[in-house]
Amino acid sequence: MLFCTQLFFNFLWSYLFFSVHNPLLAFIDILILIALVFLTYKNFSKINKTSGLLLIPYLAWISFASIINLTIVLLN
């Protein structure tokens, strides 16, 4: 369930940023997404360490994307 929730917020970010053209809402969404991916990482690591570790690059990527998103919010 946690994995599906974070996947939903991932799709929602694209919609908010590209379709609605609202970088502030997209930034709020990506902060929630980071928290959900971290929780997914913790839960997956309890079951299988490798599956948890495979979420680390994804977490790094969305953290980088959040910095870009925040920069766009601040520049507008």
C-alpha positions in Angstrom: 0.0 0.0 0.0 2.8 2.4 0.8 4.5 1.7 -2.5 1.3 2.5 -4.4 0.8 5.7 -2.4 4.3 7.0 -3.2 3.7 6.0 -6.9 0.5 8.0 -6.9 2.3 11.1 -5.5 5.0 10.6 -8.2 2.4 10.8 -11.0 0.6 13.6 -9.2 3.8 15.7 -9.2 4.0 15.5 -13.0 0.4 16.5 -13.3 0.8 19.5 -10.9 4.1 20.7 -12.4 3.5 20.2 -16.2 -0.3 20.2 -16.6 -1.5 22.6 -13.9 1.7 24.7 -14.1 1.8 25.1 -10.3 5.4 24.6 -9.1 4.4 25.5 -5.5 1.9 22.7 -5.2 4.3 20.4 -7.1 7.0 21.3 -4.5 4.6 20.4 -1.6 3.8 17.1 -3.4 7.5 16.3 -3.9 8.2 16.8 -0.1 5.4 14.3 0.7 6.9 12.0 -2.0 10.3 12.1 -0.4 8.8 11.2 3.0 6.8 8.3 1.5 9.8 7.0 -0.4 11.9 7.1 2.7 9.2 5.1 4.6 9.0 2.7 1.7 12.7 2.3 1.9 12.6 1.5 5.6 9.8 -1.0 5.2 11.3 -2.7 2.2 14.7 -3.0 4.0 13.0 -4.9 6.9 11.8 -7.5 4.4 14.8 -7.6 2.0 17.8 -5.4 2.3 18.5 -5.4 -1.4 15.0 -4.1 -2.3 15.4 -1.3 0.2 18.8 -0.3 -1.2 17.4 -0.2 -4.7 15.2 2.8 -3.6 18.3 4.9 -2.6 19.0 6.2 -6.2 15.3 7.0 -6.6 15.4 8.9 -3.3 18.5 10.8 -4.4 16.9 11.7 -7.7 13.7 13.0 -6.3 15.7 15.0 -3.7 17.6 16.6 -6.5 14.4 17.2 -8.4 13.0 18.9 -5.3 15.9 21.4 -5.3 15.2 22.2 -8.9 11.5 22.5 -8.2 12.2 24.8 -5.2 14.5 27.0 -7.4 11.7 27.4 -9.9 9.3 28.4 -7.1 11.7 31.0 -5.8 12.5 32.4 -9.2 8.9 33.0 -10.1 
